[in-house]
Amino acid sequence: MRIGALTGGGDCPGLNAVIRAVARRAFDRGDEIVGVLHGWRGLVEGQFRPLGPIDVTGILPRGGTILKTSRTNPYKVDGGVGRLLENLRRLDALVAIGGEDTLGVAARLHSEHDVHVVGVPKTIDNDLSGTDYTFGFDTAVAIATEAIDRLHSTAESHDRVMVCEVMGRHTGWIAVMAGMAGGADVILTPERPVTVERCCELIQQRHAKGKDFSIVVVSEGWELRTESGAATLVESGAADAFGHVRLGGVGEALAREIESRTRFETRVTTLGHIQRGGSPTAHDRVLATRYGLKAADMVYAGAWGQMASLRGDRIEAVPLSDAVAELKTVPDELYEQASAFFG
Ligand code: F6P
């Protein structure tokens, strides 16, 4: 059997651990594993790289993806799906490792063309329905938490407000988890319509209690809103092939508002791609490895159109369509718990 594997969308710590696990299962069965380079683009263009045991040795702790990645949508490439299907004839099965967009394409290829594909859910944003957690998220939270810890001492020394902008697209998972772990004084997420006025009020409350510094964690997808004005989603780039605009910059805009309204000196740190780079945490290495092993087992079981999913402590197979059914947002209860420490 010749099993292909591809990684699509933004890179994410743990991708190499998945590739290694799929490959190890295939080698144990005497089967071949072929890497498809640059996500769906590589399948359209026929960029294949056979992987041997040496290729996957030592990659478990490595960040990024040895297969490279892209945000190519084959449905938006002229003749893309036709060429992709032609190239797929060189494989018996495909493991697609990606987020909403990559898995959305996989689900569509399966339902429209009966493609022998299984999925593995990845994203630092943790916004995929159909699984409890995606790998990469724990690493992003750990990186953001460390940053918040470090911001505390400099904020305190200067009596400043520190705004820390984190990723997460249209959900606040990273903001809430890192904010809670780092003891943030205000957390602003896309799910909650908190106003600039309320944010400033919380900071003022802290000062009234004798706490002269504050840490504000803001999700890139939080809409900047004031009581009188409209809400603004701050964008930093054009839409990709899946229609997602690039987010980023809301931290700067928020800091200006805080400084002008409270008169407290305010600084901004935008964590950006640091949250996605480098080695995965132990938790993500284990989760990614378990996902990879399950995906290989699903290939051998012919569980096409399914995705490896974490349910409690178990890794199970669920329909790919579940993964892309809806955006998994931060539950109100979790946000309420984080907000117990605001102000
Ligand atoms: O989906 C993962 C993610 O890191 C988002 O949190 C972020 O908005 C986006 O990707 C950034 O994408 P790019 O790597 O294209 O700048």
Residues whose N, C-alpha, C, O or C-beta is under 5 A from the ligand:
A	BS01	F6P	G10 D125 M167 G168 R169 L247
